[in-house]
Amino acid sequence: MCYSARIEADYHEYTRLYGADISIGDFVKLYWNRKEGAKLRIPKAVDAAFARDGSQEARQVREWIAQYDAQQATKLEQDLFKQRKRLADAQRTLQVKTTKAAQESQRIATDKIAWTLGKLADLRRTALTGEDARIFPGWYAPVLVVENGRRVVKPMRYQCRPAGKPAFYDSKYPGCYNARRDNLRGFWKEQFGHTHGLVVMDAFYENVSRHAVERRELRAGETEENVILEFSPTPPQPMLVACVWSHWRQGDEELLSFAAITDDPPPEIAAAGHDRCVIPIKPANIDAWLNPDPANLDAALAILDDRERPYYEHRLAA
């Protein structure tokens, strides 16, 4: 399962490289909903793209981003104050008597202070890093689709909720951020051949067992340990990762969401201990993929088979 990816977060690049229009109304709606209290996760690098846009809509989004960041900073500062007080209380207790409760309170407060200071630093930082373009299940990313004959970029949640399904599908099927190629005609039949998209990635991340990465069996008495690997194509290049997506509606609620299609891994990923891989399509197949024929699913599968085949280097993720 591709549980995380580093994406091209700047919608201007979709316009420059792929001739896409931005569906600014969908971005405005997304940021409006977050401003109104919806718990939406949007990468910092997606926010930053609006600094380069002089449109009235982009200016409004920038204002909402600033308001949201200020609210988040206030919450973090309040939490920081509480944890510093907790730490001081624990330290005063320990000066009089050593207790397990005070030691544990000191440990927890110290960890939470460090975490909160890190979050505040990230919030206030203006220079972007690669981590600012990471998405995880439930986070939003720009997705390239076709709408009314034009390539368009829309913000979508990385965890697909198929149209017509109840909202509890998110918890019932938490793995719906990926769509297995061998299940496209089954679970994903309402999307496959109908609503195809592309997400531009330059790396993806997988959970694997340490002993599998090290190509050995578990030692006697050894507990299985999970590590996170970053896989990136060599030489570095953007990957046009095939996706299916859905426009879910219920009353006044709407949700645009997608799942990345995965398949059996190439040898170098299998050797690193993982059993799935995203599918980057060839640029020549963009229009054919984004304009599928529901009556010819074999043609869509042929595009997935005629994929780009870079060599995937891997390293332990930070």
URTA-V54376 format. One record per residue. N is the residue number from 1. RES is the residue in one small letter. SS is DSSP state (H for helix, E for strand, C for the rest). PHI is phi in degrees with one decimal (none if undefined). PSI is psi in whole degrees, 0 to 359 (* if undefined). Layout:
BEGIN
n-><N | N>
res-><RES | RES>
ss-><SS | SS>
phi-><PHI | PHI>
psi-><PSI | PSI>
END
This chain:
BEGIN
n-><1 | 2 | 3 | 4 | 5 | 6 | 7 | 8 | 9 | 10 | 11 | 12 | 13 | 14 | 15 | 16 | 17 | 18 | 19 | 20 | 21 | 22 | 23 | 24 | 25 | 26 | 27 | 28 | 29 | 30 | 31 | 32 | 33 | 34 | 35 | 36 | 37 | 38 | 39 | 40 | 41 | 42 | 43 | 44 | 45 | 46 | 47 | 48 | 49 | 50 | 51 | 52 | 53 | 54 | 55 | 56 | 57 | 58 | 59 | 60 | 61 | 62 | 63 | 64 | 65 | 66 | 67 | 68 | 69 | 70 | 71 | 72 | 73 | 74 | 75 | 76 | 77 | 78 | 79 | 80 | 81 | 82 | 83 | 84 | 85 | 86 | 87 | 88 | 89 | 90 | 91 | 92 | 93 | 94 | 95 | 96 | 97 | 98 | 99 | 100 | 101 | 102 | 103 | 104 | 105 | 106 | 107 | 108 | 109 | 110 | 111 | 112 | 113 | 114 | 115 | 116 | 117 | 118 | 119 | 120 | 121 | 122 | 123 | 124 | 125 | 126 | 127 | 128 | 129 | 130 | 131 | 132 | 133 | 134 | 135 | 136 | 137 | 138 | 139 | 140 | 141 | 142 | 143 | 144 | 145 | 146 | 147 | 148 | 149 | 150 | 151 | 152 | 153 | 154 | 155 | 156 | 157 | 158 | 159 | 160 | 161 | 162 | 163 | 164 | 165 | 166 | 167 | 168 | 169 | 170 | 171 | 172 | 173 | 174 | 175 | 176 | 177 | 178 | 179 | 180 | 181 | 182 | 183 | 184 | 185 | 186 | 187 | 188 | 189 | 190 | 191 | 192 | 193 | 194 | 195 | 196 | 197 | 198 | 199 | 200 | 201 | 202 | 203 | 204 | 205 | 206 | 207 | 208 | 209 | 210 | 211 | 212 | 213 | 214 | 215 | 216 | 217 | 218 | 219 | 220 | 221 | 222 | 223 | 224 | 225 | 226 | 227 | 228 | 229 | 230 | 231 | 232 | 233 | 234 | 235 | 236 | 237 | 238 | 239 | 240 | 241 | 242 | 243 | 244 | 245 | 246 | 247 | 248 | 249 | 250 | 251 | 252 | 253 | 254 | 255 | 256 | 257 | 258 | 259 | 260 | 261 | 262 | 263 | 264 | 265 | 266 | 267 | 268 | 269 | 270 | 271 | 272 | 273 | 274 | 275 | 276 | 277 | 278 | 279 | 280 | 281 | 282 | 283 | 284 | 285 | 286 | 287 | 288 | 289 | 290 | 291 | 292 | 293 | 294 | 295 | 296 | 297 | 298 | 299 | 300 | 301 | 302 | 303 | 304 | 305 | 306 | 307 | 308 | 309 | 310 | 311 | 312 | 313 | 314 | 315 | 316 | 317 | 318>
res-><m | c | y | s | a | r | i | e | a | d | y | h | e | y | t | r | l | y | g | a | d | i | s | i | g | d | f | v | k | l | y | w | n | r | k | e | g | a | k | l | r | i | p | k | a | v | d | a | a | f | a | r | d | g | s | q | e | a | r | q | v | r | e | w | i | a | q | y | d | a | q | q | a | t | k | l | e | q | d | l | f | k | q | r | k | r | l | a | d | a | q | r | t | l | q | v | k | t | t | k | a | a | q | e | s | q | r | i | a | t | d | k | i | a | w | t | l | g | k | l | a | d | l | r | r | t | a | l | t | g | e | d | a | r | i | f | p | g | w | y | a | p | v | l | v | v | e | n | g | r | r | v | v | k | p | m | r | y | q | c | r | p | a | g | k | p | a | f | y | d | s | k | y | p | g | c | y | n | a | r | r | d | n | l | r | g | f | w | k | e | q | f | g | h | t | h | g | l | v | v | m | d | a | f | y | e | n | v | s | r | h | a | v | e | r | r | e | l | r | a | g | e | t | e | e | n | v | i | l | e | f | s | p | t | p | p | q | p | m | l | v | a | c | v | w | s | h | w | r | q | g | d | e | e | l | l | s | f | a | a | i | t | d | d | p | p | p | e | i | a | a | a | g | h | d | r | c | v | i | p | i | k | p | a | n | i | d | a | w | l | n | p | d | p | a | n | l | d | a | a | l | a | i | l | d | d | r | e | r | p | y | y | e | h | r | l | a | a>
ss-><C | C | C | E | E | E | E | C | C | C | H | H | H | H | H | H | H | H | C | C | E | E | C | H | H | H | H | H | H | H | H | H | H | H | H | C | C | C | C | C | E | E | C | H | H | H | H | H | H | H | H | H | C | C | C | H | H | H | H | H | H | H | H | H | H | H | H | H | H | H | H | H | H | H | H | H | H | H | H | H | H | H | H | H | H | H | H | H | H | H | H | H | H | H | H | H | C | C | C | H | H | H | H | H | H | H | H | H | H | H | H | H | H | H | H | H | H | H | H | H | H | H | H | H | C | C | C | C | C | H | H | H | H | E | E | E | C | C | E | E | E | E | E | E | E | E | E | C | C | E | E | E | E | E | E | E | E | E | C | C | C | C | C | C | C | C | C | C | H | H | H | H | C | C | C | C | C | E | E | E | H | H | H | C | C | C | C | C | C | C | C | C | C | C | C | E | E | E | E | E | E | E | E | E | E | E | E | E | E | H | H | H | H | C | C | C | C | C | C | C | C | C | C | C | C | E | E | E | E | E | E | E | E | E | C | C | C | C | E | E | E | E | E | E | E | E | E | E | E | E | C | C | E | E | E | E | E | E | E | E | E | E | E | C | C | C | H | H | H | H | H | C | C | C | C | C | E | E | C | E | E | C | H | H | H | H | H | H | H | H | C | C | C | C | C | C | H | H | H | H | H | H | H | H | H | C | E | C | C | C | E | E | E | E | E | E | C | C>
phi-><none | -81.4 | -84.1 | -154.3 | -150.8 | -103.1 | -108.6 | -80.7 | -92.4 | -88.9 | -65.4 | -61.9 | -69.0 | -64.7 | -68.3 | -69.5 | -86.4 | -123.1 | 63.1 | -93.3 | -87.2 | -93.7 | -82.3 | -60.5 | -61.6 | -69.5 | -67.6 | -59.5 | -62.7 | -60.6 | -71.3 | -62.4 | -62.5 | -66.4 | -60.2 | -81.7 | 112.7 | -66.0 | -85.0 | -114.1 | -105.1 | -125.3 | -60.2 | -57.2 | -68.4 | -69.7 | -55.6 | -63.2 | -60.4 | -73.3 | -68.0 | -97.1 | -110.9 | -94.0 | -70.6 | -61.2 | -63.1 | -65.6 | -62.6 | -66.1 | -62.0 | -59.0 | -63.6 | -67.9 | -62.8 | -62.4 | -64.2 | -64.0 | -62.0 | -65.1 | -63.5 | -64.1 | -63.2 | -61.9 | -62.3 | -65.7 | -65.6 | -65.6 | -63.7 | -62.2 | -60.0 | -63.3 | -71.0 | -65.5 | -64.9 | -60.5 | -64.0 | -62.8 | -61.9 | -64.8 | -67.0 | -64.1 | -61.9 | -68.4 | -69.3 | -93.5 | -155.2 | -83.3 | -128.2 | -62.8 | -62.6 | -68.5 | -63.1 | -66.9 | -63.4 | -64.5 | -63.8 | -63.4 | -62.2 | -61.3 | -64.0 | -69.9 | -63.3 | -62.1 | -63.6 | -66.8 | -62.5 | -63.9 | -65.2 | -64.3 | -63.8 | -63.8 | -64.7 | -88.3 | -68.8 | -100.7 | -76.9 | -81.6 | -122.4 | -60.2 | -65.4 | -70.2 | -105.7 | -79.3 | -120.1 | -132.7 | -51.9 | 95.0 | -90.2 | -101.0 | -145.2 | -70.7 | -127.6 | -89.0 | -135.4 | -113.0 | -137.8 | 53.1 | 81.3 | -116.5 | -70.7 | -135.3 | -105.4 | -124.0 | -82.0 | -136.0 | -78.1 | -83.4 | 168.7 | -81.2 | -111.4 | -59.2 | -56.4 | 88.9 | -91.1 | -71.2 | -61.4 | -70.3 | -57.8 | -58.5 | -89.0 | -69.7 | -125.5 | -66.9 | -87.3 | -76.3 | -83.9 | -122.7 | -122.4 | -67.2 | -58.8 | -77.5 | -121.1 | -66.8 | -83.8 | -105.5 | -54.6 | -100.6 | -64.6 | -77.7 | -103.2 | -66.8 | 87.5 | -127.4 | -124.1 | -107.3 | -140.8 | -137.5 | -118.1 | -87.5 | -124.3 | -120.6 | -165.6 | -138.8 | -126.9 | -136.4 | -86.8 | -138.6 | -83.8 | -57.1 | -66.3 | -70.1 | -60.9 | -84.3 | 56.5 | -149.0 | -83.8 | -62.6 | -76.3 | -57.3 | 80.7 | -79.1 | -90.0 | -62.8 | -118.9 | -90.9 | -130.7 | -110.7 | -107.0 | -99.9 | -107.5 | -139.8 | -70.8 | -122.2 | -69.3 | -55.0 | -163.6 | -72.3 | -110.8 | -87.2 | -82.5 | -70.4 | -138.9 | -118.3 | -143.9 | -147.2 | -109.0 | -91.6 | -136.1 | -152.9 | 62.4 | -87.2 | -87.1 | -137.2 | -149.1 | -99.2 | -149.3 | -142.3 | -133.0 | -80.5 | -79.6 | -123.7 | -143.0 | -57.5 | -82.7 | -70.5 | -55.9 | -69.4 | -78.0 | -60.6 | -66.7 | -83.3 | 103.0 | -119.4 | -114.1 | -139.1 | -155.2 | -67.7 | -119.2 | -85.0 | -89.1 | -79.6 | -53.7 | -65.2 | -101.7 | -56.2 | -65.6 | -64.5 | -70.1 | -79.1 | -122.8 | -71.6 | -104.0 | -57.5 | -87.5 | -138.0 | -67.1 | -61.3 | -66.3 | -67.6 | -64.9 | -64.9 | -65.0 | -65.5 | -73.2 | -86.7 | -86.8 | -66.9 | -133.5 | -75.0 | -88.7 | -98.6 | -76.5 | -134.2 | -151.3 | -67.5 | -73.8 | -67.4>
psi-><130 | 94 | 345 | 156 | 155 | 119 | 166 | 107 | 345 | 112 | 340 | 327 | 326 | 323 | 315 | 315 | 329 | 8 | 32 | 148 | 153 | 132 | 77 | 328 | 322 | 324 | 317 | 316 | 319 | 311 | 328 | 315 | 321 | 320 | 324 | 2 | 357 | 138 | 86 | 137 | 116 | 126 | 147 | 324 | 332 | 317 | 315 | 334 | 332 | 346 | 340 | 3 | 125 | 6 | 160 | 320 | 318 | 322 | 321 | 317 | 318 | 320 | 318 | 323 | 316 | 319 | 316 | 315 | 322 | 319 | 317 | 320 | 319 | 315 | 317 | 320 | 323 | 317 | 321 | 317 | 316 | 317 | 325 | 321 | 317 | 318 | 315 | 319 | 317 | 320 | 322 | 318 | 317 | 336 | 334 | 315 | 136 | 118 | 152 | 322 | 316 | 321 | 317 | 320 | 321 | 317 | 312 | 314 | 318 | 315 | 317 | 326 | 314 | 317 | 316 | 319 | 322 | 318 | 320 | 319 | 318 | 320 | 321 | 346 | 135 | 330 | 129 | 151 | 172 | 327 | 336 | 346 | 12 | 140 | 153 | 166 | 132 | 349 | 162 | 147 | 154 | 136 | 133 | 123 | 178 | 132 | 122 | 41 | 0 | 144 | 129 | 145 | 124 | 148 | 129 | 150 | 137 | 77 | 107 | 130 | 105 | 141 | 139 | 349 | 155 | 158 | 334 | 356 | 330 | 320 | 329 | 323 | 71 | 346 | 11 | 18 | 346 | 147 | 115 | 136 | 323 | 2 | 14 | 326 | 354 | 261 | 324 | 22 | 334 | 341 | 318 | 127 | 359 | 302 | 97 | 147 | 176 | 136 | 131 | 120 | 154 | 359 | 155 | 162 | 142 | 147 | 128 | 164 | 138 | 318 | 330 | 320 | 321 | 2 | 55 | 166 | 160 | 137 | 159 | 125 | 357 | 136 | 138 | 133 | 133 | 138 | 161 | 126 | 140 | 124 | 129 | 144 | 146 | 124 | 161 | 136 | 151 | 140 | 127 | 89 | 126 | 137 | 162 | 153 | 170 | 148 | 100 | 137 | 142 | 107 | 234 | 356 | 142 | 151 | 125 | 127 | 157 | 164 | 137 | 134 | 133 | 159 | 180 | 147 | 156 | 167 | 321 | 331 | 319 | 321 | 334 | 357 | 13 | 154 | 10 | 163 | 144 | 166 | 104 | 125 | 165 | 142 | 328 | 342 | 9 | 305 | 321 | 322 | 319 | 349 | 66 | 155 | 110 | 338 | 358 | 69 | 334 | 327 | 322 | 320 | 326 | 325 | 319 | 326 | 326 | 52 | 166 | 148 | 71 | 166 | 130 | 110 | 153 | 154 | 160 | 129 | 148 | *>
END
